[in-house]
Amino acid sequence: MQAIGSTRRMLVLQDTWTDNSSSMMMYVTVDMDSINLVMSGGESAYLPLLPSGFIIHPDVHSNNGGISNEGSGSLLTFTLQILLSTLPTSNKLPMESVVSVSSLITETIQ
């Protein structure tokens, strides 16, 4: 937890890829202090990398055994990973974490 008023420097790592079957964008945010610690020989096991992103698949129709490029839309698959607890033995989620994730998903979709 960060104290109120403190700032954290974050780095966003991003990867994109496109071909005829789909387009993908994945990203992960990393705390700069943690990255610097790992880059100077620190333990990388304590650096949580939780990628999120999306994939867009075009909607193409089959036409007499062939594939038609005439699509009527796209299928969007959205992935989101969130670290809910830093305790490795924690089996229960705090209610505020559930509310936070629910709000994040709702706001992202809107």
N, C-alpha and C positions, 0 to 999 in steps of 0.2 A: 504494500500500500504506500502510496506517495502522500506526503503531507499536503494540506491545502496550500495552494500558492506555489508549490514547487513545479518545476518543469522537467520533463524527461525528453531527451533527444532520441528520436526513433529513426530507424532506417527501414525502408520498404524495399524488399527484394521481389522482383517480378519476372515472370516468364510467360511468353505468349507463343502460340503456335497455330498455324492455319493450314488446312489442305482442303480437298474437295468434300471430305466427309464431315468436317467440323472446324470450329475455331475455339481455342481455349485461352483463358487468362488465369494464371494462378499467382498469388502473392502471399507474402508473409511479412509481418512487422517484427522488428527486432530492436531491443533496447541497445543503444550505442555503447553504454558502459559494459553491458554483457558481451557484446561483440568484441570490444577492445580487450576485455579480460581473456576471452578465448584466443584471440589473435596473438596475445603475448604469452601463450602457453598454458592458460587456465583450463580447467576441466569443462569440456563441451557437453557433458551429460546433463548439466544443470541449465542449459540454454534451451528453453522450450521453443521449438519451431513448429508452429501450427498453421500450415498453409490453408488458405481459403481461395475461392475463385469461382469461375463459371465456365461452362461449355455450351456452345450454341450449335445445335444440329439442324441442318436445313430439312424441311419436310418435303420429300420428293415422292412422287407417285410412280408405281410400276405401270407400264403401258405395254400390254401384250408381250410380256417377258422382258421388255427393255426397260430402261430407267428414263423417265422423263425429267427434264430439268425444271419443269413448271411446278413450283412449290406453292403451297397455300399458306405457308407460315414457317415457324421455327419452333424447336423444342429447346427450352432453356433449362439447364441443370445447374443449380447453385449449391456450392459447398461452403460450409462455415465450421471452423474448429475454434473452440474457446477453452482456455484453461480455467476450470471452475474452482479448483482447489490445488494448492501447492503441497498439500500433505499427501504423501504417497499411500498412506494406509487409510485415508478417508473413504468410507463407503457411503456416506450420506451427503447429499447436496443441501447447502443452506437455502432456505426459501428465497432470500434476496438474489441468489445466483439464478434460480429458476425464473424469477420475475425479470431479471436483467436480460437473460437470453431470449425470453419470450418477447420483450420489448424490442430488442435488437433485430430479431427476425421480422417482426411486424413492421418496423420502420424501414427495413431494407427492402421488403417486398413492395411497400407503398411507394 
